[in-house]
Amino acid sequence: MANPIHIAGVGARTPVGLQAASAAAAVRAGIAGLIEHPYMVDCTGAPMPCAPDAQIDPEIVGSERFILLAEGALREACEPLEDVRRQQLAIPLFLGLPEIRPGFPEQDALAIRSGVARFEGLPIRLSAVTAFIEGHASGLSALTAAVRQLNQGSFEMCLVGGVESYLNADTMEWLDENRQLAGTVSRSGFIPGEAAGFCLVMTDQCRRRLGLNSLAAVQACAIGKEAKLIKTQDICLGEGLSATVRNALDGVVLSGERITDIYCDINGERYRGEEWGFVCLRHSNYFDDPLDYVSPANLWGDVGAASAPLFMMLACQATARGYAKGPRTMLWVSSEKGLRAAAVLETEAAPKPKGYSR
């Protein structure tokens, strides 16, 4: 990467915490937000498991639910810019969304993009909202695009985020039919969740000029593709994720150095666990312990397109509060349609600028 790009703000809304600090603390403490849905049942008549946002009426569905999830997390990520509110800086947003699926048509994606663009009262103005409709990997796909444009000088700072909700009757039935819903029918399913995560990212020059602290620096991003997909008869040997991880780590993790912290979207599905197992066999030399990862899906459910921005938030909180295992964190995510993404963060916070008092 030409120049490190800094994360200067984070925001989160999850089933276990409505802000970044509370969500990260809940994950660290192992607090779960898993319940039975109040009225949805699976093919056996048992209540469907889920991890909902307790503050949002379960009757609210579709794009409206996504927009409600996104608003608080985006506002929190913008808080470091309150001191420059009067300048009304215009910055772009790169937004990760689910892949098109039952219960999430393209119209919803367009409505979410439009709804987020109309948020009022932010300390900045959103100059554009670019949607990445790519599922679990969409957040890191968005980050990759943002970093590239930041390094090209297209702008000095932007927002990167993702929002997800599986809690739609058509989506839940689709998961049940495909034996992906954890419960009595499937032994290799996951708990559907919902959440939003956003990060404020900027160049080092911009960070210093605004007098902001760095929560972490993005050292590398990589995007790849897996041809042998889940829900097919093909046997996945992790080639796509292995190549993506290697591309993210090469030239960043030097001889004698190791990745100390890992955040990923392993969610209980056998496919995902086995995929990472093949990566471990190929690339264990890059890690202190490739099996010592944090995968919060067992606590806040699978949060799909919100996964990577929330992992970035968790890494920043771990560094800020002193419980990160070391200075280098890797995030990786896998989308159902084959997109694979990984990123490396330098999680030793940059020195505070002279005169910094936030």
C-alpha atoms as a printed R data frame, in Angstrom:
    type eleno elety resid chain resno       x       y      z
1   ATOM     1    CA   MET     A     1   0.000   0.000  0.000
2   ATOM     2    CA   ALA     A     2   1.381   3.415 -0.991
3   ATOM     3    CA   ASN     A     3   0.597   5.104  2.323
4   ATOM     4    CA   PRO     A     4  -1.167   3.821  5.430
5   ATOM     5    CA   ILE     A     5  -4.753   4.970  5.715
6   ATOM     6    CA   HIS     A     6  -5.943   5.685  9.235
7   ATOM     7    CA   ILE     A     7  -9.161   4.775 11.004
8   ATOM     8    CA   ALA     A     8 -10.101   7.827 13.071
9   ATOM     9    CA   GLY     A     9 -13.630   6.950 14.130
10  ATOM    10    CA   VAL     A    10 -15.856   3.905 14.535
11  ATOM    11    CA   GLY     A    11 -19.552   3.340 15.084
12  ATOM    12    CA   ALA     A    12 -21.623   0.242 15.752
13  ATOM    13    CA   ARG     A    13 -25.146  -0.961 16.351
14  ATOM    14    CA   THR     A    14 -25.441  -4.649 17.223
15  ATOM    15    CA   PRO     A    15 -27.724  -7.046 19.124
16  ATOM    16    CA   VAL     A    16 -25.305  -6.900 22.073
17  ATOM    17    CA   GLY     A    17 -24.577  -3.172 22.142
18  ATOM    18    CA   LEU     A    18 -25.921  -0.030 20.496
19  ATOM    19    CA   GLN     A    19 -22.537   1.713 20.373
20  ATOM    20    CA   ALA     A    20 -18.987   0.641 19.633
21  ATOM    21    CA   ALA     A    21 -17.732   0.540 23.226
22  ATOM    22    CA   SER     A    22 -20.680  -1.430 24.609
23  ATOM    23    CA   ALA     A    23 -20.722  -3.857 21.671
24  ATOM    24    CA   ALA     A    24 -16.990  -4.560 21.978
25  ATOM    25    CA   ALA     A    25 -17.253  -4.986 25.744
26  ATOM    26    CA   ALA     A    26 -20.107  -7.463 25.306
27  ATOM    27    CA   VAL     A    27 -18.124  -9.501 22.770
28  ATOM    28    CA   ARG     A    28 -15.098  -9.543 25.055
29  ATOM    29    CA   ALA     A    29 -17.284 -10.688 27.959
30  ATOM    30    CA   GLY     A    30 -19.011 -13.366 25.869
31  ATOM    31    CA   ILE     A    31 -22.468 -11.822 26.235
32  ATOM    32    CA   ALA     A    32 -24.906 -13.179 23.663
33  ATOM    33    CA   GLY     A    33 -27.984 -11.586 22.112
34  ATOM    34    CA   LEU     A    34 -29.519 -14.782 20.735
35  ATOM    35    CA   ILE     A    35 -33.257 -15.448 21.126
36  ATOM    36    CA   GLU     A    36 -36.156 -17.278 19.491
37  ATOM    37    CA   HIS     A    37 -38.081 -15.160 17.009
38  ATOM    38    CA   PRO     A    38 -41.445 -14.070 18.486
39  ATOM    39    CA   TYR     A    39 -43.508 -15.469 15.599
40  ATOM    40    CA   MET     A    40 -41.377 -17.002 12.797
41  ATOM    41    CA   VAL     A    41 -41.128 -20.814 12.863
42  ATOM    42    CA   ASP     A    42 -39.004 -23.254 10.858
43  ATOM    43    CA   CYS     A    43 -40.178 -26.207  8.766
44  ATOM    44    CA   THR     A    44 -40.625 -28.322 11.896
45  ATOM    45    CA   GLY     A    45 -42.749 -25.695 13.633
46  ATOM    46    CA   ALA     A    46 -39.987 -24.696 16.068
47  ATOM    47    CA   PRO     A    47 -39.299 -20.986 16.669
48  ATOM    48    CA   MET     A    48 -36.539 -19.699 14.414
49  ATOM    49    CA   PRO     A    49 -33.357 -18.595 16.201
50  ATOM    50    CA   CYS     A    50 -32.185 -15.045 15.642
51  ATOM    51    CA   ALA     A    51 -30.155 -12.176 17.085
52  ATOM    52    CA   PRO     A    52 -32.335  -9.072 16.685
53  ATOM    53    CA   ASP     A    53 -31.885  -5.420 17.547
54  ATOM    54    CA   ALA     A    54 -34.111  -5.220 20.612
55  ATOM    55    CA   GLN     A    55 -34.899  -1.531 20.022
56  ATOM    56    CA   ILE     A    56 -36.473  -2.029 16.577
57  ATOM    57    CA   ASP     A    57 -40.062  -3.296 16.245
58  ATOM    58    CA   PRO     A    58 -39.986  -6.788 14.687
59  ATOM    59    CA   GLU     A    59 -42.836  -5.705 12.388
60  ATOM    60    CA   ILE     A    60 -40.507  -3.229 10.631
61  ATOM    61    CA   VAL     A    61 -38.908  -4.987  7.675
62  ATOM    62    CA   GLY     A    62 -37.150  -4.294  4.399
63  ATOM    63    CA   SER     A    63 -35.117  -1.190  3.633
64  ATOM    64    CA   GLU     A    64 -36.661   0.755  6.536
65  ATOM    65    CA   ARG     A    65 -35.100  -1.680  9.005
66  ATOM    66    CA   PHE     A    66 -31.675  -1.370  7.380
67  ATOM    67    CA   ILE     A    67 -31.851   2.430  7.481
68  ATOM    68    CA   LEU     A    68 -32.749   2.419 11.185
69  ATOM    69    CA   LEU     A    69 -29.804   0.142 11.912
70  ATOM    70    CA   ALA     A    70 -27.401   2.288  9.906
71  ATOM    71    CA   GLU     A    71 -28.224   5.716 11.279
72  ATOM    72    CA   GLY     A    72 -26.899   5.472 14.836
73  ATOM    73    CA   ALA     A    73 -23.709   3.661 13.832
74  ATOM    74    CA   LEU     A    74 -22.932   6.184 11.102
75  ATOM    75    CA   ARG     A    75 -23.519   9.120 13.454
76  ATOM    76    CA   GLU     A    76 -21.175   7.583 16.028
77  ATOM    77    CA   ALA     A    77 -18.419   7.106 13.436
78  ATOM    78    CA   CYS     A    78 -18.694  10.807 12.551
79  ATOM    79    CA   GLU     A    79 -18.319  12.037 16.148
80  ATOM    80    CA   PRO     A    80 -14.591  12.887 15.814
81  ATOM    81    CA   LEU     A    81 -15.595  15.519 13.239
82  ATOM    82    CA   GLU     A    82 -17.907  17.457 15.567
83  ATOM    83    CA   ASP     A    83 -15.246  20.163 15.976
84  ATOM    84    CA   VAL     A    84 -15.302  20.858 12.240
85  ATOM    85    CA   ARG     A    85 -19.099  20.747 11.899
86  ATOM    86    CA   ARG     A    86 -19.201  24.402 10.842
87  ATOM    87    CA   GLN     A    87 -17.056  23.607  7.825
88  ATOM    88    CA   GLN     A    88 -19.695  21.119  6.562
89  ATOM    89    CA   LEU     A    89 -17.060  19.008  4.852
90  ATOM    90    CA   ALA     A    90 -18.376  16.872  2.003
91  ATOM    91    CA   ILE     A    91 -17.121  13.280  2.064
92  ATOM    92    CA   PRO     A    92 -18.183  10.076  0.283
93  ATOM    93    CA   LEU     A    93 -19.591   6.916  1.857
94  ATOM    94    CA   PHE     A    94 -18.719   3.409  0.674
95  ATOM    95    CA   LEU     A    95 -21.505   1.132  1.903
96  ATOM    96    CA   GLY     A    96 -21.534  -2.672  2.056
97  ATOM    97    CA   LEU     A    97 -24.891  -4.394  1.572
98  ATOM    98    CA   PRO     A    98 -26.113  -8.009  1.311
99  ATOM    99    CA   GLU     A    99 -26.058  -9.935 -1.924
100 ATOM   100    CA   ILE     A   100 -29.420 -10.003 -3.700
101 ATOM   101    CA   ARG     A   101 -31.470 -12.848 -2.180
102 ATOM   102    CA   PRO     A   102 -35.065 -13.699 -1.252
103 ATOM   103    CA   GLY     A   103 -36.262 -10.914  1.034
104 ATOM   104    CA   PHE     A   104 -33.585  -8.517 -0.225
105 ATOM   105    CA   PRO     A   105 -34.321  -7.404 -3.792
106 ATOM   106    CA   GLU     A   106 -32.358  -4.802 -5.705
107 ATOM   107    CA   GLN     A   107 -35.065  -2.244 -4.912
108 ATOM   108    CA   ASP     A   108 -34.187  -2.516 -1.215
109 ATOM   109    CA   ALA     A   109 -30.515  -1.885 -1.952
110 ATOM   110    CA   LEU     A   110 -31.412   1.256 -3.908
111 ATOM   111    CA   ALA     A   111 -33.789   2.432 -1.157
112 ATOM   112    CA   ILE     A   112 -31.133   1.963  1.541
113 ATOM   113    CA   ARG     A   113 -28.557   3.877 -0.477
114 ATOM   114    CA   SER     A   114 -31.041   6.688 -0.999
115 ATOM   115    CA   GLY     A   115 -32.216   6.699  2.628
116 ATOM   116    CA   VAL     A   116 -28.709   6.854  4.069
117 ATOM   117    CA   ALA     A   117 -27.823   9.713  1.709
118 ATOM   118    CA   ARG     A   118 -30.639  11.749  3.276
119 ATOM   119    CA   PHE     A   119 -29.475  11.512  6.904
120 ATOM   120    CA   GLU     A   120 -29.639  14.970  8.492
121 ATOM   121    CA   GLY     A   121 -27.706  16.567 11.336
122 ATOM   122    CA   LEU     A   122 -24.358  14.947 10.601
123 ATOM   123    CA   PRO     A   123 -21.198  17.008 11.215
124 ATOM   124    CA   ILE     A   124 -20.341  16.398  7.547
125 ATOM   125    CA   ARG     A   125 -22.276  16.224  4.296
126 ATOM   126    CA   LEU     A   126 -22.342  12.978  2.341
127 ATOM   127    CA   SER     A   127 -21.179  13.873 -1.152
128 ATOM   128    CA   ALA     A   128 -21.980  10.433 -2.581
129 ATOM   129    CA   VAL     A   129 -23.050   6.981 -1.401
130 ATOM   130    CA   THR     A   130 -21.575   4.042 -3.314
131 ATOM   131    CA   ALA     A   131 -23.171   0.668 -2.583
132 ATOM   132    CA   PHE     A   132 -21.281  -2.629 -2.716
133 ATOM   133    CA   ILE     A   133 -23.989  -5.293 -2.945
134 ATOM   134    CA   GLU     A   134 -21.625  -8.180 -2.211
135 ATOM   135    CA   GLY     A   135 -22.596  -9.798  1.102
136 ATOM   136    CA   HIS     A   136 -20.140 -10.680  3.849
137 ATOM   137    CA   ALA     A   137 -17.128  -9.391  1.899
138 ATOM   138    CA   SER     A   138 -18.808  -6.137  0.870
139 ATOM   139    CA   GLY     A   139 -17.350  -4.094  3.737
140 ATOM   140    CA   LEU     A   140 -13.771  -4.976  2.842
141 ATOM   141    CA   SER     A   141 -14.558  -4.569 -0.847
142 ATOM   142    CA   ALA     A   142 -15.748  -1.064  0.047
143 ATOM   143    CA   LEU     A   143 -12.620  -0.441  2.125
144 ATOM   144    CA   THR     A   144 -10.393  -1.583 -0.741
145 ATOM   145    CA   ALA     A   145 -12.064   0.856 -3.130
146 ATOM   146    CA   ALA     A   146 -11.893   3.666 -0.570
147 ATOM   147    CA   VAL     A   147  -8.199   3.112  0.175
148 ATOM   148    CA   ARG     A   148  -7.356   3.064 -3.516
149 ATOM   149    CA   GLN     A   149  -9.075   6.396 -4.080
150 ATOM   150    CA   LEU     A   150  -7.574   7.925 -0.949
151 ATOM   151    CA   ASN     A   151  -4.102   6.997 -2.184
152 ATOM   152    CA   GLN     A   152  -4.917   8.410 -5.619
153 ATOM   153    CA   GLY     A   153  -5.835  11.736 -4.034
154 ATOM   154    CA   SER     A   154  -9.515  11.645 -5.048
155 ATOM   155    CA   PHE     A   155 -10.401  12.818 -1.525
156 ATOM   156    CA   GLU     A   156  -8.765  12.984  1.908
157 ATOM   157    CA   MET     A   157 -11.314  11.138  4.017
158 ATOM   158    CA   CYS     A   158 -14.448   9.057  3.682
159 ATOM   159    CA   LEU     A   159 -16.773   6.711  5.525
160 ATOM   160    CA   VAL     A   160 -16.749   2.945  5.038
161 ATOM   161    CA   GLY     A   161 -19.509   0.797  6.457
162 ATOM   162    CA   GLY     A   162 -21.939  -2.041  6.152
163 ATOM   163    CA   VAL     A   163 -25.466  -2.871  7.270
164 ATOM   164    CA   GLU     A   164 -27.283  -6.189  7.424
165 ATOM   165    CA   SER     A   165 -30.550  -7.734  8.571
166 ATOM   166    CA   TYR     A   166 -31.639 -11.287  7.884
167 ATOM   167    CA   LEU     A   167 -34.879 -10.711  9.796
168 ATOM   168    CA   ASN     A   168 -37.268 -10.869  6.885
169 ATOM   169    CA   ALA     A   169 -39.736 -13.746  6.523
170 ATOM   170    CA   ASP     A   170 -38.667 -14.554  2.944
171 ATOM   171    CA   THR     A   171 -34.984 -14.494  3.907
172 ATOM   172    CA   MET     A   172 -35.483 -16.662  6.977
173 ATOM   173    CA   GLU     A   173 -37.534 -19.207  5.023
174 ATOM   174    CA   TRP     A   174 -34.849 -19.277  2.333
175 ATOM   175    CA   LEU     A   175 -32.192 -20.032  4.970
176 ATOM   176    CA   ASP     A   176 -34.409 -22.749  6.420
177 ATOM   177    CA   GLU     A   177 -35.011 -24.339  3.021
178 ATOM   178    CA   ASN     A   178 -31.260 -24.403  2.363
179 ATOM   179    CA   ARG     A   179 -30.551 -25.953  5.779
180 ATOM   180    CA   GLN     A   180 -28.500 -22.929  6.795
181 ATOM   181    CA   LEU     A   181 -30.629 -22.004  9.781
182 ATOM   182    CA   ALA     A   182 -29.260 -23.285 13.073
183 ATOM   183    CA   GLY     A   183 -31.751 -25.495 14.865
184 ATOM   184    CA   THR     A   184 -33.394 -28.881 14.720
185 ATOM   185    CA   VAL     A   185 -33.055 -29.417 10.958
186 ATOM   186    CA   SER     A   186 -29.448 -28.439 10.261
187 ATOM   187    CA   ARG     A   187 -26.299 -29.381 12.159
188 ATOM   188    CA   SER     A   188 -24.303 -26.883 10.114
189 ATOM   189    CA   GLY     A   189 -26.300 -23.671 10.269
190 ATOM   190    CA   PHE     A   190 -26.005 -20.198 11.739
191 ATOM   191    CA   ILE     A   191 -28.009 -17.732 13.805
192 ATOM   192    CA   PRO     A   192 -29.268 -14.869 11.593
193 ATOM   193    CA   GLY     A   193 -28.471 -11.463 13.044
194 ATOM   194    CA   GLU     A   194 -28.629  -7.800 12.148
195 ATOM   195    CA   ALA     A   195 -26.228  -4.942 12.727
196 ATOM   196    CA   ALA     A   196 -24.447  -1.935 11.269
197 ATOM   197    CA   GLY     A   197 -20.841  -0.797 11.476
198 ATOM   198    CA   PHE     A   198 -19.080   2.301 10.112
199 ATOM   199    CA   CYS     A   199 -15.527   3.606 10.118
200 ATOM   200    CA   LEU     A   200 -14.145   7.062  9.405
201 ATOM   201    CA   VAL     A   201 -10.973   6.623  7.338
202 ATOM   202    CA   MET     A   202  -8.522   9.256  6.136
203 ATOM   203    CA   THR     A   203  -5.010   9.991  4.985
204 ATOM   204    CA   ASP     A   204  -2.304  10.709  7.532
205 ATOM   205    CA   GLN     A   205  -2.025  14.303  6.316
206 ATOM   206    CA   CYS     A   206  -5.747  14.851  6.860
207 ATOM   207    CA   ARG     A   207  -5.638  13.204 10.283
208 ATOM   208    CA   ARG     A   208  -2.812  15.465 11.431
209 ATOM   209    CA   ARG     A   209  -4.423  18.603 10.054
210 ATOM   210    CA   LEU     A   210  -7.669  17.857 11.908
211 ATOM   211    CA   GLY     A   211  -5.814  16.872 15.094
212 ATOM   212    CA   LEU     A   212  -7.339  13.400 15.288
213 ATOM   213    CA   ASN     A   213  -5.930  10.270 16.852
214 ATOM   214    CA   SER     A   214  -5.408   7.103 14.801
215 ATOM   215    CA   LEU     A   215  -7.263   4.086 16.134
216 ATOM   216    CA   ALA     A   216  -5.542   1.813 13.600
217 ATOM   217    CA   ALA     A   217  -3.824   2.017 10.228
218 ATOM   218    CA   VAL     A   218  -4.880  -0.022  7.208
219 ATOM   219    CA   GLN     A   219  -1.711  -1.705  5.952
220 ATOM   220    CA   ALA     A   220  -3.142  -3.877  3.179
221 ATOM   221    CA   CYS     A   221  -6.376  -5.010  1.533
222 ATOM   222    CA   ALA     A   222  -6.908  -7.908 -0.854
223 ATOM   223    CA   ILE     A   223  -9.880  -9.187 -2.838
224 ATOM   224    CA   GLY     A   224 -10.168 -12.673 -4.330
225 ATOM   225    CA   LYS     A   225 -12.629 -15.202 -5.672
226 ATOM   226    CA   GLU     A   226 -13.568 -18.768 -4.720
227 ATOM   227    CA   ALA     A   227 -14.964 -20.930 -7.522
228 ATOM   228    CA   LYS     A   228 -16.214 -23.818 -5.356
229 ATOM   229    CA   LEU     A   229 -19.180 -22.322 -3.580
230 ATOM   230    CA   ILE     A   230 -21.289 -23.222 -0.588
231 ATOM   231    CA   LYS     A   231 -24.601 -24.958 -1.408
232 ATOM   232    CA   THR     A   232 -23.022 -26.745 -4.393
233 ATOM   233    CA   GLN     A   233 -21.583 -30.233 -4.853
234 ATOM   234    CA   ASP     A   234 -18.080 -28.831 -5.401
235 ATOM   235    CA   ILE     A   235 -15.485 -29.580 -2.736
236 ATOM   236    CA   CYS     A   236 -13.941 -26.365 -1.463
237 ATOM   237    CA   LEU     A   237 -10.239 -26.593 -0.596
238 ATOM   238    CA   GLY     A   238  -9.943 -22.938  0.329
239 ATOM   239    CA   GLU     A   239  -7.967 -21.880 -2.741
240 ATOM   240    CA   GLY     A   240  -9.733 -18.524 -3.082
241 ATOM   241    CA   LEU     A   241  -9.398 -17.500  0.554
242 ATOM   242    CA   SER     A   242  -5.818 -18.818  0.730
243 ATOM   243    CA   ALA     A   243  -4.763 -16.674 -2.216
244 ATOM   244    CA   THR     A   244  -6.567 -13.645 -0.822
245 ATOM   245    CA   VAL     A   245  -4.953 -13.995  2.609
246 ATOM   246    CA   ARG     A   246  -1.511 -14.457  1.048
247 ATOM   247    CA   ASN     A   247  -1.964 -11.360 -1.111
248 ATOM   248    CA   ALA     A   248  -2.939  -9.306  1.933
249 ATOM   249    CA   LEU     A   249   0.018 -10.541  3.999
250 ATOM   250    CA   ASP     A   250   2.830 -10.578  1.459
251 ATOM   251    CA   GLY     A   251   5.095  -7.587  1.963
252 ATOM   252    CA   VAL     A   252   3.253  -6.508  5.100
253 ATOM   253    CA   VAL     A   253   4.150  -9.240  7.574
254 ATOM   254    CA   LEU     A   254   7.938  -9.356  7.354
255 ATOM   255    CA   SER     A   255  10.278 -12.206  8.275
256 ATOM   256    CA   GLY     A   256  10.026 -12.960 11.981
257 ATOM   257    CA   GLU     A   257   6.776 -11.014 12.390
258 ATOM   258    CA   ARG     A   258   3.377 -12.584 12.909
259 ATOM   259    CA   ILE     A   259  -0.304 -11.688 12.833
260 ATOM   260    CA   THR     A   260  -1.335 -11.514 16.491
261 ATOM   261    CA   ASP     A   261  -5.116 -10.999 16.243
262 ATOM   262    CA   ILE     A   262  -7.680 -12.426 13.829
263 ATOM   263    CA   TYR     A   263 -11.334 -11.458 13.302
264 ATOM   264    CA   CYS     A   264 -13.459 -13.500 10.909
265 ATOM   265    CA   ASP     A   265 -16.998 -14.515  9.954
266 ATOM   266    CA   ILE     A   266 -16.896 -18.214 10.829
267 ATOM   267    CA   ASN     A   267 -20.513 -18.734 11.840
268 ATOM   268    CA   GLY     A   268 -21.158 -22.431 12.517
269 ATOM   269    CA   GLU     A   269 -21.412 -23.544  8.896
270 ATOM   270    CA   ARG     A   270 -19.052 -26.435  8.196
271 ATOM   271    CA   TYR     A   271 -18.058 -24.908  4.853
272 ATOM   272    CA   ARG     A   272 -16.594 -21.787  6.466
273 ATOM   273    CA   GLY     A   273 -14.709 -23.642  9.170
274 ATOM   274    CA   GLU     A   274 -13.177 -26.062  6.694
275 ATOM   275    CA   GLU     A   275 -12.259 -23.228  4.328
276 ATOM   276    CA   TRP     A   276 -10.235 -21.543  7.065
277 ATOM   277    CA   GLY     A   277  -8.690 -24.885  7.983
278 ATOM   278    CA   PHE     A   278  -7.125 -25.125  4.524
279 ATOM   279    CA   VAL     A   279  -5.780 -21.585  4.887
280 ATOM   280    CA   CYS     A   280  -4.200 -22.587  8.190
281 ATOM   281    CA   LEU     A   281  -2.482 -25.555  6.552
282 ATOM   282    CA   ARG     A   282  -1.013 -23.335  3.842
283 ATOM   283    CA   HIS     A   283  -0.169 -20.149  5.729
284 ATOM   284    CA   SER     A   284   0.244 -20.906  9.444
285 ATOM   285    CA   ASN     A   285   3.729 -19.345  9.359
286 ATOM   286    CA   TYR     A   286   2.128 -15.899  9.111
287 ATOM   287    CA   PHE     A   287   0.294 -16.214 12.445
288 ATOM   288    CA   ASP     A   288   1.049 -16.559 16.128
289 ATOM   289    CA   ASP     A   289  -1.853 -19.034 16.216
290 ATOM   290    CA   PRO     A   290  -4.225 -19.203 13.216
291 ATOM   291    CA   LEU     A   291  -6.846 -21.001 15.319
292 ATOM   292    CA   ASP     A   292  -6.924 -18.262 17.958
293 ATOM   293    CA   TYR     A   293  -9.506 -16.082 16.205
294 ATOM   294    CA   VAL     A   294 -12.472 -13.978 17.259
295 ATOM   295    CA   SER     A   295 -15.706 -14.798 15.447
296 ATOM   296    CA   PRO     A   296 -18.624 -13.060 17.177
297 ATOM   297    CA   ALA     A   297 -21.364 -14.810 15.188
298 ATOM   298    CA   ASN     A   298 -22.001 -17.035 18.218
299 ATOM   299    CA   LEU     A   299 -22.837 -13.890 20.207
300 ATOM   300    CA   TRP     A   300 -24.471 -11.347 17.898
301 ATOM   301    CA   GLY     A   301 -25.433 -13.754 15.126
302 ATOM   302    CA   ASP     A   302 -24.187 -13.750 11.573
303 ATOM   303    CA   VAL     A   303 -24.191 -10.078 10.575
304 ATOM   304    CA   GLY     A   304 -23.334 -10.540  6.903
305 ATOM   305    CA   ALA     A   305 -22.520  -7.274  5.167
306 ATOM   306    CA   ALA     A   306 -21.868  -5.520  8.501
307 ATOM   307    CA   SER     A   307 -19.183  -8.052  9.480
308 ATOM   308    CA   ALA     A   308 -15.970  -6.404  8.281
309 ATOM   309    CA   PRO     A   309 -16.709  -2.842  9.504
310 ATOM   310    CA   LEU     A   310 -17.634  -4.318 12.888
311 ATOM   311    CA   PHE     A   311 -14.406  -6.350 12.938
312 ATOM   312    CA   MET     A   312 -12.510  -3.114 12.284
313 ATOM   313    CA   MET     A   313 -14.376  -1.587 15.214
314 ATOM   314    CA   LEU     A   314 -13.492  -4.529 17.478
315 ATOM   315    CA   ALA     A   315  -9.811  -4.292 16.541
316 ATOM   316    CA   CYS     A   316  -9.779  -0.555 17.282
317 ATOM   317    CA   GLN     A   317 -11.519  -1.034 20.623
318 ATOM   318    CA   ALA     A   318  -9.114  -3.832 21.602
319 ATOM   319    CA   THR     A   319  -6.160  -1.556 20.891
320 ATOM   320    CA   ALA     A   320  -7.630   1.490 22.610
321 ATOM   321    CA   ARG     A   321  -8.467  -0.495 25.751
322 ATOM   322    CA   GLY     A   322  -5.248  -2.487 25.899
323 ATOM   323    CA   TYR     A   323  -6.412  -6.051 25.339
324 ATOM   324    CA   ALA     A   324  -5.207  -6.617 21.780
325 ATOM   325    CA   LYS     A   325  -2.672  -9.454 21.716
326 ATOM   326    CA   GLY     A   326  -0.230  -7.532 19.586
327 ATOM   327    CA   PRO     A   327   0.309  -4.888 16.912
328 ATOM   328    CA   ARG     A   328  -1.016  -6.637 13.787
329 ATOM   329    CA   THR     A   329  -4.595  -7.690 13.133
330 ATOM   330    CA   MET     A   330  -6.018  -9.525 10.141
331 ATOM   331    CA   LEU     A   331  -9.693  -9.488  9.131
332 ATOM   332    CA   TRP     A   332 -11.162 -11.905  6.621
333 ATOM   333    CA   VAL     A   333 -14.650 -12.472  5.243
334 ATOM   334    CA   SER     A   334 -16.312 -14.780  2.704
335 ATOM   335    CA   SER     A   335 -19.416 -14.094  0.620
336 ATOM   336    CA   GLU     A   336 -21.770 -16.844 -0.553
337 ATOM   337    CA   LYS     A   337 -21.279 -16.008 -4.241
338 ATOM   338    CA   GLY     A   338 -17.516 -16.413 -3.992
339 ATOM   339    CA   LEU     A   339 -16.029 -13.022 -3.132
340 ATOM   340    CA   ARG     A   340 -13.211 -13.293 -0.596
341 ATOM   341    CA   ALA     A   341 -11.584 -10.352  1.178
342 ATOM   342    CA   ALA     A   342  -8.868  -9.790  3.763
343 ATOM   343    CA   ALA     A   343  -7.212  -6.778  5.344
344 ATOM   344    CA   VAL     A   344  -4.296  -6.160  7.681
345 ATOM   345    CA   LEU     A   345  -4.452  -3.422 10.319
346 ATOM   346    CA   GLU     A   346  -1.568  -1.967 12.267
347 ATOM   347    CA   THR     A   347  -3.225  -1.764 15.640
348 ATOM   348    CA   GLU     A   348  -0.643   0.216 17.535
349 ATOM   349    CA   ALA     A   349  -2.292   3.614 17.602
350 ATOM   350    CA   ALA     A   350  -0.364   6.411 15.988
351 ATOM   351    CA   PRO     A   351   0.991   9.156 18.308
352 ATOM   352    CA   LYS     A   352  -1.484  11.850 19.191
353 ATOM   353    CA   PRO     A   353  -0.845  15.135 17.358
354 ATOM   354    CA   LYS     A   354   0.712  17.960 19.344
355 ATOM   355    CA   GLY     A   355  -1.952  19.804 21.295
356 ATOM   356    CA   TYR     A   356  -4.434  16.920 20.963
357 ATOM   357    CA   SER     A   357  -7.030  17.070 23.743
358 ATOM   358    CA   ARG     A   358  -9.983  14.936 22.583
